[in-house]
C-alpha cells in the first residue's frame, strides 16, 4: 500500500465570504483528482504559533498526487483568486497507508 498525501492550508481571509468563489471552484477540481477534504473551516483553537482563521486539510492518494494537484494549472488559477482574498501557507505531508 502507498501512503496517502495530505495537503494542509491554514489561511486568514480578508472579510466575510471572501473565500466563497475559490471554494466553489476548487472543490470539483480536487474531487476529479481523487482528493477529498478531511476538514475545511469550522472552529479551531490555536495552541501555539501564528493563528489563521480557516484551516483546510485535503487527503490525496499520494504525496506525488497532492503536489501534482497543487501545481495543476486549473488549481493554480483558483489559487490566484484565493490569494487576492486570503493569506496563508500550504504544505504537503505523507499520511497513512491507503
HUQUI-V923059 format. One line per field, one symbol per residue. ss: DSSP state (h for helix, s for strand, l for the rest). psi: psi as a letter, one per 30 degrees, with the letter a starting at -180 (. if undefined). burial: 1 if it has 16 or more other ideal C-beta (glycine too) atoms within 10 Angstrom, else 0. A space follows every 10 residues. Layout:
# HUQUI-V923059
ss->???
psi->???
burial->???
This chain:
# HUQUI-V923059
ss->llssssssll sssllllllh hhhhhhhhhh hhlllsssss llllllllll lllslsssss llhhhhhhhh hlhhhhhhhh hhhhhsssll sssssssl
psi->kkklkkkkik lklilkgfge eeeeefeeee efggllkelj blkljkekak kkekkkkkkl fleeeeeeee fkeeeeeeee eeffglkalk lkkkalk.
burial->0001111011 1010000110 0110010001 0010100000 0000000000 0101110111 1110110011 0100100110 0100110100 01001000
